[in-house]
Amino acid sequence: MKIKHPVTSSYSHAKSVRDQPSNKLDTTQTFPRGFYWGVATSAYQIEGAWNEDGKGTSIWDTYTHTPGKIKNNDTGDVANDHYHRYKEDVALMKDIGANAYRFSIAWPRIFPEGTGKPNPKGLDFYSRLVDELKGAGVEPFATLYHWDLPQTLQDKGGWRSREIPKAFGDYAGYMAEKLSDRVKHFFTINEFHTFVDMGYQGYESQVGGGTVTLEIAPGLKLPPAELNQIRHHAVLAHGFAVQAVRAQGKKNTKCGPAENINIAVPLIESSEHIKAAEVATRETNAPYLTVMLEGKYTEAYLKTTGKDAPKFTDDDLKIISAVVDFVGINVYRPSLYVVASNAPTGYQEVPFNASHPKMRSSWHVIGPESLYWAPKFVQSLWNAKEIYITENGCAADDKMAEDSKVYDTDRVMFLRNYLTQLQRATADGVPVKGYFQWSLMDNFEWSAGYGNRFGIIYVDFKTQKRTPKLSASFYRETIRCNAVA
């Protein structure tokens, strides 16, 4: 699709929902025909087999093996043992009714040294996984980078080095060449904002009345100029990957980013407040999604960063803005609530009230309307013709009941409310083509270890037994009806 800016926005509201006879579905309440109902995971969080079959060490292997970095000193060494149990997991997807699966490929499993000679056993694993998915009627969507940088590349400077984007492009092209006969959708990089800002700076969060620093691998804290340059290298890597997938993928192979977009939600849905939220969405995504889809850094971003702004060339911007086929966005919560103002920015941020409801994760304030406005603004700002909700879900305090079932009522509540807002978006003509529930099953949740359960399938990590939760039943019925259950 060709990305343009600006685009005149249309803010029509969703059609009112009327009561319908129980034996007849109103088509305004359903999702579009051919909608992808998926589940999502990432390699380090579920695969295990961290040093098997020639896989190289990743920055997450190094980070989790450093005492004190992860809650309870948990690691992903075994995780869900998906590397050996992938057939069982694909069968669970099929049972839920999912027709799509977003998984990530571990870069060091393919190139143990980051570059050079590929590892045939690593490629074989993903090839077998893809075949299993296709055989089950589940469409594979591959993510090329979900944070597990080969440690050998980190030792050479990691994302601070301008050589990383080129190496990533080479890796992306190789995967497209080998898998695009069966995989037609490739996401380049997952959550630029998270892996850069939390990995190379960390940020302060208010938790339980105190302040904690949240960080992920490699756990560095760099000055602003270096951080901004890493941001630039990340989006440059995305551009190289898009070019490589285009060049080496088979016909009809599609490619795009998967970003945890900053979502500005209008507290009042009148035209001036909606416009303010749209402006805020563009500006707060300036280092990542905005530059990828517009081919330029915003004036406000360059002015704010000043002497610490990234160094770049016109050729860089052309590469970064390589035309994408779709835009993937991860949506969990509003990033900020806004109202219109007379300030130079045109908007005023409204803080979350202390009593604003949250899910289990301390950062996870609830805002179902974010799943309406996020894709709505991706369409209105950048004329996106194909949008995927690449992640949406929540952690919950899941426990196995005496009857050996998991009644995650809060997750069902979360999904029903968020999916209702997504249906509102598709009813308004926003081109959302698919939704990926995060996550298929409980897994290693980064710095929180195994304490935060995001899955719709419960995992006993001692026995590796998988048990579908109440939310899996809800999701199965939603998929069956192609409508919010």
Sequence and secondary structure as in RCSB ss.txt:
>XXXX:A:sequence
MKIKHPVTSSYSHAKSVRDQPSNKLDTTQTFPRGFYWGVATSAYQIEGAWNEDGKGTSIWDTYTHTPGKIKNNDT
GDVANDHYHRYKEDVALMKDIGANAYRFSIAWPRIFPEGTGKPNPKGLDFYSRLVDELKGAGVEPFATLYHWDLP
QTLQDKGGWRSREIPKAFGDYAGYMAEKLSDRVKHFFTINEFHTFVDMGYQGYESQVGGGTVTLEIAPGLKLPPA
ELNQIRHHAVLAHGFAVQAVRAQGKKNTKCGPAENINIAVPLIESSEHIKAAEVATRETNAPYLTVMLEGKYTEA
YLKTTGKDAPKFTDDDLKIISAVVDFVGINVYRPSLYVVASNAPTGYQEVPFNASHPKMRSSWHVIGPESLYWAP
KFVQSLWNAKEIYITENGCAADDKMAEDSKVYDTDRVMFLRNYLTQLQRATADGVPVKGYFQWSLMDNFEWSAGY
GNRFGIIYVDFKTQKRTPKLSASFYRETIRCNAVA
>XXXX:A:secstr
    S                TT   GGGB  TT EEEEE  HHHH   TTSTT   BHHHHHHTSTTSSGGG  
SSSTT HHHHHHHHHHHHHHHT  EEEEE  HHHH TTSSSS  HHHHHHHHHHHHHHHHTT EEEEEEESS  B
HHHHTTTGGGSTHHHHHHHHHHHHHHHHHTTT  EEEEEE HHHHHHHHHT EEEEETTEEEEE  TT     HH
HHHHHHHHHHHHHHHHHHHHHHHS TT EEEEEE    EEESS SHHHHHHHHHHHHHHTIIIIIHHHHSS  HH
HHHHHGGGS    HHHHHHHT   S EEEE SS SEEEEE SSTTSEEEE   TT  B SSTT B  TTHHHHHH
HHHHHHH  S EEEEEE   B     TTS    HHHHHHHHHHHHHHHHHHHTT  EEEEEEE SS    GGGTT
SSB  SEEEETTTTEEEE HHHHHHHHHHHHTB  
